[in-house]
């Protein structure tokens, strides 16, 4: 079953609530005009604590959110065509501060990255997309050279392979990308050695896969880099080239990274300098094309959909909308920023 057509015009926005020092009330709904890119806020779709990252089920009208708390949770909601969200269930993630989640391509399992817990949690999903009791929790061990940010493991992303390859778990604290095969029958993760070790102090945050499945790019939150990798069928990563995530002077702390739908351009959000950097990746190696100011300093997350790019600036309390030129890949701001309290994730 394909996603409900009406859902294409709805965007949900997650953010930090008072539990995490933010000002959001929960998950906000907005209507998106596919032609102009305009967002019309519809109000709070559901009240839930610090839904800092959101993801949709690949086939059902279900939205999942991490609740980034000291005792982490994952929440599931049925999404109505008008953007309203109805709770389906809540499960503990088994670790502190879950910050990312992803659904397996077949829609049968949900993976959650516990940042504070340094672990990956797995939840089976039933035919309605409701998460059952956790089927596995894998802890990472180790640390990196940064005594404040890498004192222990900090899992920051769980990236399932769109095909049959292993899950990739990106860990900022241990400068590593781990590989896991999922035993679908038991819902348990089977480690596949060896793990990728990035240069010390990289602080890997997120990775983006190319549509061809043979390449990916990893951003280093701590050293401000983008690294290109060749990706083999068994999920092994072989480094090609490493470049700066920004050409600007000052503090650079990359956040989100994504590949455009045609695979020609890579987009990187840079906190601190407040930019979206656009790289040409036609040959796999990232070449900076342009770096666009977002109008804020802390672009925490962004999403590409249709001809538009939506940037959530956590500290500027806004969503900024850009139209992306299909030929050059360059984003140009359109309209005025949309006021949103403490946004950390924008999900078309």
C-alpha positions, 0 to 999 in steps of 0.5 A: 500500500502506498502512502496516502496521497493527501500526506504529500501536502503535510509536513510535521515538525519536531522540536525540543520541549520544556523537558529539554530546555526548548519552547516547542509544545510537541509535534507541529503540523503544517500544510505545504504548497507543492508549487510555491513551497509555502508552509502554512502552520496548522498548530500542534498536532500532538503534545509529546515530550521533546520529539527531536527526530521524526520519520514516516513508515514507508507504506502506512500513514504512521509517524514515529518520534524519538522522545529525547529524554533521560529515560528515552522513549519512542512514540508512534502516531497515526497521521490523518490527511489533515495533519492530526496525529493520534497516539498508537503507542509508546515504548522505552528505548532502553537508553538516554537521549534517543536522537535518531530513528529509521524504519526498515525498508520492509516496514517490519522493524524500527531502529533507534539510536540512543545518543546518551546511552551509546546504543541501538534499539530494535522494535518489531512493528505489527501490520498497523505499524505499532511498535512492540516490545524492544527485541534488541539493544546493542551497546557500543563501547569505547571513547574518542580523544575529545574529553567532553564530547567523546567520553563514551559511546554516543550513537547518533544515527541508524541507517538501514540499507534500502536493499539487502545490506546491513544496518549502519550505526554511526557513533560520534563518541567512538569515531566509528560506523558499526555494521549489523545484520538483522535477524528478522525472525528474532529482531536481533542485530548480528554484528558484522566486523570490522567496524569502520574507524574514522580519524580520531576526533571526527565525531561522525554524526550522520551519513547520506547514501547515494541512490545507486547504493554504491556511495555514501558521505559522512559528516564529522560533527566535531572536525567539520568534515565531509568524507566520501566512501565507496560502499560495498554490498556487505556494507563495508566503507572504503574512504575516497576523499575528505573535505571541509564541510564549510568554506566559512571562517568560524565554528563549524558543526555539521548537522544533517546531510542528504543527497538530491534525488538525482544523485548529482548534489550533496547538501550539508547543514552547518551550524555555527556559520549558519549555512547549507553547503552544496557539493557536486558529487557526480564522480563521488568526490565532493566538490563545493559548488556554493554555500548559502546563508540560512538566515540563522546560525543553527540549521539543525535539520533540513529536508528536500522534497519536490523542488524545495528545501526546508531548513529547521533552525533550532536557535532562530525558531524558524523554518526557512524555505528554499527553491532548489534550481534543478540544473545547478542544485543551488538553493534560493530563499523564497518567502519569509521564514516561518516562525516555529519554536525550537525546531529540530526536525522537519519531515514532509 
